[in-house]
Amino acid sequence: MRHGVSLGCRITQELMPVLMVIGAIMSLGTGLGLPTVLALIIVHSLFGYWIFTLKYNSMDLADLRFLVVPLVVTYTLSVTYFDLYPVMYDQAYHLQISNRILGRWDWEPFHQGMPYSFRPELIPGLAAIELFWTGQTFDVDFTPIVLLCASGWAIHNLADHYVSEKLGFLAPTIFLLLPVVIQYGASMLLDVAVAGMIISGAFFGDKMSPISDTTNLAALTAKTTIYSHIGSMLFTTIPAYIITLVLFTLVGFGYSGAESADAAEVALIQEVLATEFDLNPMVLTPMAALLTMMVVRVHTLPAMLTGVVVGTIVSLVFQDASLASALTAINEGYTNKTGVEVVDTLILRGGIQSMMYTFSLTFIALSLGGVLEQVGYLRVVVEKTIEKIKSAASLIAFVLFSTAFSNAATGDTYISIILNGSLYGDTFDREGLDRSTLSRLLEEGGTMTGALIPWTSTGAFITGTLGVSTLSYLPYCFLNIINPMLSIALAYVGLITARDVSRIVAAKRADVL
């Protein structure tokens, strides 16, 4: 046992050697004639003794850095088909030895021309222990995870020692993500580039639309008007969008020979839609009405209500729908399946009921934000940090990073927006910063980063919809990456704009910002 060493460090340094010893005893011992029951007793006793000695070590806050390894392992296994089924020689070989160790199979594998190799088979030894406990013959699930974590931790410790504790996590991350890189590498380059284009375009529309849920939530939380919020975002989003457009144009030059969309599939979609609906220019009336009211800055709620009313009238006149069916569609969405999967995916999106998850989550998040605001314990931490910030640019960068961190920590954009909007509102008032600046940062740190984090609801939805892993399409989400970076850059060079900053009126500070 090692006193004076943190619990996390001991586990990460000793788990791999312990596994190697246990695996060697289990496989080599039984291969040399040691009874299986006795081998199981020995390995369990050794592992139990090691666990017992861990009580002499306490957890250190710095040990949290080791969580990156199981998180990366979890992600890797979620996007790669990884198991020990006998589909490859090595996998079958390990399973054969594991079952021979347990005395289940009376035949032995051949290896390098020998009926049995007396070298210590570590993986089969460990797999045999799992098979003993589960009673399975082929299904080995836990052993690969433990081995990957142990390997990652061993690499992490080496990197900590020879590189830096701050950068040590990069080494196991790169090592553990190699299966993802191999599986979703060059063959999917076109797919991930297209995914990045789709995501960038979708988030531009989501961010700038007056009827977007996050746009309204950010404005509401920051206590500013929806159009002041959108106006503030124009100063950073439009330049970021132009840069994104240029970058995708350059990327597109590399795919001039790429295959076009399946013409037959496009024709099928058009045919089915024409059969199901009366497609004529008048069906665009609801959208035209909504856009018109946005341009003249009609309040969001009346604008959306008008769009719903106009849409209902259009469905009654041009789609031969009854009033009852139209109202049902508003609540439940269009429900008539066409039998064509690609078309059904487009039109069967649900109505008001499909948004209840968002509504309930927003309600809960608002409640949480209210509690945190009234209790005030987070505000104490924020204020201590704010005291060290000496410029408006630093404050902007801090709020943006805080919102992005909250997004990653909670896994949900709504909670991140509401929490940070509640925390920093008074600070912006005190520093003479317009509330629209805060609402903009909530979107840039919350909405835009949601697609870049695999475990957020946004990231999971995109991966499930597009069939491309987050880490694969991430480099091509140009708008989502450039927009927050540009916001910080413009702040530090003094181009925060008059809308964003009145002059700082904080009496406590002597600096001119």
Order of alpha helices (4+ residues) and beta strands (2+ residues): alpha-alpha-alpha-alpha-alpha-alpha-alpha-alpha-alpha-alpha-alpha-alpha-alpha-alpha-alpha-alpha-alpha-alpha-alpha-alpha-alpha-alpha-alpha-alpha
